[in-house]
């Protein structure tokens, strides 16, 4: 099969190559998926560079990308939950596993797949995974917790922000989002945000406070940059959930102020959450997908031959979702 691989860590154009490798055979508890679309996330290029806990030691080679969608074409012993011919979306395919989705086939645990409704395209299925599941986990233990609550989503036009807005809105929350441009504001509104503010413009904090003096949940992409904004709408019971680190380094945490506000600062990385928490978040995404409340962001498509360019586009903060199409 054709697969994008790397044997050492480094710059995408220097270490990624398109090669022919044997089609893997599923072992106990595994399925093989014919990949029609592979989703690219920041964690993919960070792993390639050797950053973060997802960067496992390399053996012979690594096929990148956690997310994707396709059709199961083989199942291993003991797999009863999936069947050959089933359309699926997959998540965390490359976690502690060399057979990621940047290839014609991916091999992964059956539990890291979910049914893809016939009405949902493979391309949209490949957009879910890391961003949608992260968004769900950032929002709490399920939609029943959010009804009537106020939620602030920082970076409302990003992939995690997009799904956080949609999941919170569908659960009956009042949702505010921050963005950095008019084009991104339009994306956040289309996702269902009740209020969208450009954090670069004067009066953005005042607009958020007028919307809700105390947010119940804050889904945060850049804590250091947005800390004062978040504290302005934080009060007793507010949970600030941080799902990304910043190139500028770790911010100084104002422990005294957070303590006085009786607020919670919560950090999220999918690789470290429990199996139960992961399953709950995935199930929330699956239910929302089947209910038709999730939608894709603008898509940027690349062939396998241009996987390096695709990863570079994500690293350069492309607006929308970047896909590699085998």
JOLIN-V505378 format. One line per field, one symbol per residue. ss: DSSP state (@ for helix, = for strand, . for the rest). phi: phi as a letter, one per 20 degrees, with the letter a starting at -180 (. if undefined). burial: # if it has 16 or more other C-alpha atoms within 10 Angstrom, else .. A space follows every 10 residues. Layout:
ss->???
phi->???
burial->???
This chain:
ss->.=====.... .@@@@.==== .........= ========== .@@@@@@@@. .......... .==...==== =====..... ......==== ........=. ..=.=====@ @@===..... .@@@@...@@ @@@@@@@@@. ..@@@....= ====....@@ @@@@@@@@@@ ...======. .@@@@@@@@@ @...====.. ...@@@@@@@ @.....==== ..@@@@@@@@ @@......== ==........ ....@@@@@@ @..====..@ @@..@@@@@@ @@@@@@@@@@ @.......== ===@@@@@@@ @@@@@..... =====.
phi->.ebeccdbeq fgfedebece cfffdfegmd cddfedbded cgffffffen dnffefgfef aceenedrbr cfdacegned eccgnefbdc blfeelbfef eeafccdbgg fecbfdggfd ffffgfeflg ffffgfffep eqfffdgmed cddemfefff ggffffffff eneecdcdbc bfffffffff foffcccefe efnfffffff fafcefcced ebfffdgfff ffcdbgnfde dddbedgfof feeegfffff eldddcdcbg fdffgfffff ffffffffff emedbeegdc dcfggdffff fffffemgeo decddf
burial->.#####.### .#..####.. ..#..##.## ########## ########## ...###.... .######### ##.###..#. .#....#### #####.#### ########## .######... ########## ########## .##..#..## ########## ########## #########. ...##.#### #########. ...##.###. ##.####### ####..#.## #.###..### ###....... .......#.. ..##.....# .......### ######.##. ..#####... ##.####### #####..### ######
